[in-house]
Amino acid sequence: MTAPVISFAEGDKLLDWIALTNALAAGHTLPKAEISDTFLYRDPDTLLNRSAWIDGLGLAVKCATVFPGNTARGTSSINGGVMLFSDQDGTLEAIIDFHLVTKWKTAGDSLLATRRLARPDSKRILIVGAGTQARGLHAAYSAAFPQAQFTVWNRTAENAKTLASAIPGLEIATSLEEAVPQADIVTSATMSTEPLICGDWLQPGQHIDLIGAYRPNMREADDTALRRARLFVDSRDTTVGHIGEVKIPLETGVITEDDIAADYYDLDAFARQSPEDITLFKNGGGAHLDLMTSRYILDQWMAQSS
């Protein structure tokens, strides 16, 4: 049988946010993933390969090309695909659109944490950043909190207006300092290298979800936020020592590794201790989550095709 090529349009309509988070949780009951990243550079262009192997789930290689000059040509600057291989015999099982996997993996990663850490009665959700991930975050959080009112804040107000025009009912915040204390859940997906979210703004019972920082010099929340919150990460292996959100405060002694309550390989500890807890989750991504998401996508595609 020829391995299917699953496009964004074909795959996106088959998927469910709650079912995906259940699949991610199940994936973390299997043996710990072996992961590896490789980069090739031709300034300013990049080829990124992210690989993962989970015994019992299979293998995946996610390839992404980053060509910044494409923006000026009116085409996407990021392109790629995910190759999914059989755990039994190593044969190619599917090629899946890069953007499909990334959308569902990124927001699903955060949603799994939020389903476990946020108060179930959360009604006000603030999205910080109106970029590519914002629509996926709105869709994901709407699935778990269908009665919630969403607000967006973006450094460039025009981009927030564009997003709000595409999502009915989405309100626009003009002040981040005023918007954060009013939210039950804050989900942030920006490209900031300097903290945007101040710990002094946080309120008892809030859940903070940080997505944007992915390099060692990037942060979205300040030291006070990390001191005040109970800290969780999706993977210690892909955050500690790698992402500025965790790496910098560890190196400066603001926190210790013992302050990280759990990652997804310890899901029993992934819970708030009281309604007054401030919980903070760092979404670090990782090829193992691309593999889990790709397997879920293929399973849904196969079920629809049978």
N, C-alpha and C positions, 0 to 999 in steps of 0.2 A: 504494500500500500504506500502510495506517495504521501510524504508528510505534508499536512495542510499548511498553507500560508494564511494566517488569521490577520485580517486588516483591522484598523481601529473601528470602522463603522460596523463590521460584522461582529466583532467581539463585544463592543461597548454595550450593545442592546441586550446581551445575554446575562449580564452580571448583576450581582446584588451585594450591596455594601455589608450587610449583616452577615451574609453567608461567607463573604471573603474574610471578615475578621475571625469567624469560626474556623476557616481553613488555615489562617495564619496561626491561631492558637494551637490547632492540631499539629501543624508542622513543627512546633517547638516541643512537642512530646517525643519526637523522633531523635535519633542521635544528633549531636551537635554538628552543624555544618562545617565543612572545610571550604574556605573562601580565599580568593586571590584577585588582586587588581593589577592590571598592567596599563601603561600609558606610552603612546608614541606622540612626538611633537614635531611640527613644522610650523614655526611661528608665523601667524597666530593660531594655527589650526591644531586640533588634537584628535587622536583616536584613543578611546577608552574601552578596554575590555574588562568586564567584571564576571568572574566565574564562581560557581558554587556547586558543591556536591553534598547531597544529604542521603545517607544510606536509607533506602526504603522509599525515596521520593524521586530521585533522579539527579540529572545534571543540567545546568543551564549556563550559557555564555551570553551575556548581554553586551552588544557592541554599539558604541555611540560615536559618531563623528561630530565634532564641534567646529564649525567653520563660521566665525563671527562675521566675515564679509558677506555672507548670504543675505543678511538683513538688508543691506543696501541694494541687493538684487531682487528683493521682494520675495525671498524664499526662506524657509526655516533654517535657522543656524544650527539646529541639533537634529540629527537623523540617526536611524539605526534600527536594530531588530534584536530579538532574543531567540536563540536556538535552544530548544528543549530536547534533551536526550533521555532515552530509556535507562532506568536503573538496572534492568535485567541484562540487556545485551549492548547497551551503548548506541543503539540506532537512533537516528534523528526522528523525533516524533512530531515536531511542529516548529515553524518559524512565526513569531508573533511580533506585531508592530511595536516598536520601541515606545511610542507615545502612549499606547494602550496600557502596557505593563507599568510604565512610570506613573501615569495618572492613578491607577488603582492601587499600586503598591504604596505610593507616598501617602495618599489620604487614608488608605486602609490601615497602614502602620499606625498612624495617629489615632484613628477611630478605635482600634483595639484597645489602646491605652485609655482613651477617654471613656469607653464603655465601662472600664473597670475602676477608673479613678475619679471621674466627675460625679457630682451628686446627681442622682436620677431625676431630681426635680429641676434641673437646670433649664432656665427659660430664655436667657440672654446670652448670645454667642457673638463675640467680636472676632472678625477676621482682620488680621494686620497684614497688609500687602494685597494689592489687586492684580498680581501677575498671573502667570500660567496656572499655578496651583490653586488659586482662589476658588475657581468654579468647582473643581473636584472636592475641595474641602467643604464648600457649601452643600454639595450633593451628599457627601458622606455623613456630615453631621445632621443633615435634615432627616436621614434615614433612622438615626438613633434618637433624635430629639425633634419629632415632627411638629411639636407645638412651639418651638423656639422662635424668637425674633432675632434676626441677624443684622449686624451692623458691620460696615467695612471702614477701615481707616487706611489711607495710603499717603505716602510722603508727597506724591504728585496728585493733587486733588482731581485733575481731569481724568486720570486713570480710574479713580474710585467712581466717578460719575459714569464712565463707560461700563464698568462692571455692574453698577446699580441699574443701569438702563436695560441690561440683559437678564437680570434676576428680579422678578416681581417681589416687592415687599422689602428688598434690601435697603436699609437706611445707610446714610453716610455720616461718619463722625468727622468733625473738623479738628478736634483736639484729642490726641492719644492719651494725654494725662487725665482728661475727664472721662474718656470712654472705658479705659481699663478697669477702674473701680466699679463701674456699673455692670460689668459682665460677670456671668457665672463661669463661662469658659472663654479663654482667650487662645486663639490659634494663630500663630505667626509664621508666615512664609515670605521672608524678605531676603535681599542680598546684602544686608547690612553687615559691616565689619565692626561697628560700634554699637553697644547696647541701646536698644530703643525702649525696652520695657523696664521700668524702675521698680525695684522691690518695695519702695515706700508707697507705691500706688496699690499694692495687692491687698485683698480683703479676705478675711477668714472664709473658708469654704470654696474658694476659687480653684479651678484647674487651669494650668498654663501648659500649652502645647507648642513646642518650639521646633520648627522644621527647617528654616532657611539656612542656618549656618552649617557649612559642610567642609570648610577648610580650617586649618589650624589657627588662622588669624580672624575668624569670623565669630561674632556673638550677637544675640538678639536680646538677652536679658542681663542685668547687671549683677554684681556680687551680692547685693542685698537680697535680690530675688532668690538666689540660690541658697543663701543662709536661712531665709524665712520658710522655704518650702521643703517638703519631703520630695526627694529626687528619685526619678526613675529613668531608665534608658531602654531602648529596644535591644541593644547588644553592647555589653561592656567592650567586646573586642573591636567594634567599629566606632566607638565614641571615645573611650578613655585613651588618651595619648594621641588622638587623631583630630578631633573637632574642638575648635576654640571654646565653644560653649562649656565644655567639661575640662578640656586640657589646660586652659589658662588659669581658672580658679584652683585647679589641683596644684599647678606649679607654684602659684603664689600663696598657697596654704589657706585659701578661703574655705575650701572643703577638703575632705579626704575621701579616698575610695570607699571607706566604710559609710560615708554619708549617702551613697547610692543604695537605695533600699532594695532594688531588684532590677533585673532585666527579664526579657521574655522567656528565658530558660528557667525562670523561677516564678512562674505565673501565680502560684499559690500566694506569693507575697505581694502580688500586684493589686493592692487594694488600699483605700483610705482607711485610717484608723478611727477617725471621728468626723462628724459633719463639719467641724471647724478647721480641719486640715486644709492647708494650701498645698496642692500637689503640682509638681512640675515634671513634665516628660520631655526628654530630648529624643527626637526622631532622627536617627543617624542613617537610616537606610541600610544598604548592604546587599550583596549579591544573593545571599540566602533568602531574603525577602522577595527578590525578583524571581527566584526559583519557585518559591511557594505560591506566589501570585500567578506565575505562568502555568503552573500545574493546575491551579484552580480554573484559569481561563480555558485551558485545553479540556478539562473535564466538562465544563459547561458547553463548550463547542461540540464535543463528542455526544453529549446527551441530547443536544438539539438536532444533531445530524442523524441520530439513530432512529 
